[in-house]
Amino acid sequence: MEQLGGLGGLRVRDRLNPARMDKDILRILDLVVEIRHVWEQAVDGGAYPGRTGSNGRGTGFSDLKPVESAVFAPTQRQLRDTAREATTLVGEALERLELAGDVLHRGLFRSDPEVLARFLEKRRAATQR
């Protein structure tokens, strides 16, 4: 079994590899910068109409391939929709990263000797009754 389902292609043998974790964290940081830049372009393109040489006035029909032009020129609404979808996905990714931090925190918290001693004291008190 090379990959685990639901972990986005994370290989079983790589889970506890510090070098792999460093690569993944650096990739996440690179994606954050790249996504922010592209997201801003999509928001700007969706908020303001594109500039034309005719200043918004009609110039007649001169497009030889109107279908191709329409396909390769997204509308403002499409750009806004993609920016909204990306925002939702970034929020979900943030929740996943926060969950990972919480899991690590709980794991380290359980290994704290003081916490373990308090748990054992409460357990002894509960079992002696």
Contacts in CASP RR format, 6 or more apart in sequence:
PFRMAT RR
TARGET T0000
AUTHOR 0000-0000-0000
METHOD contacts of the structure
MODEL  1
MEQLGGLGGLRVRDRLNPARMDKDILRILDLVVEIRHVWEQAVDGGAYPG
RTGSNGRGTGFSDLKPVESAVFAPTQRQLRDTAREATTLVGEALERLELA
GDVLHRGLFRSDPEVLARFLEKRRAATQR
1 12 0 8 1.000
2 11 0 8 1.000
2 12 0 8 1.000
3 9 0 8 1.000
3 10 0 8 1.000
3 11 0 8 1.000
3 12 0 8 1.000
4 10 0 8 1.000
4 11 0 8 1.000
4 12 0 8 1.000
14 20 0 8 1.000
28 97 0 8 1.000
35 86 0 8 1.000
35 90 0 8 1.000
39 83 0 8 1.000
39 86 0 8 1.000
39 87 0 8 1.000
39 90 0 8 1.000
42 79 0 8 1.000
42 80 0 8 1.000
42 82 0 8 1.000
42 83 0 8 1.000
42 86 0 8 1.000
43 79 0 8 1.000
43 80 0 8 1.000
43 83 0 8 1.000
45 76 0 8 1.000
45 79 0 8 1.000
46 76 0 8 1.000
46 77 0 8 1.000
46 79 0 8 1.000
46 80 0 8 1.000
46 83 0 8 1.000
47 76 0 8 1.000
47 80 0 8 1.000
48 76 0 8 1.000
49 76 0 8 1.000
63 69 0 8 1.000
74 82 0 8 1.000
109 115 0 8 1.000
110 116 0 8 1.000
END
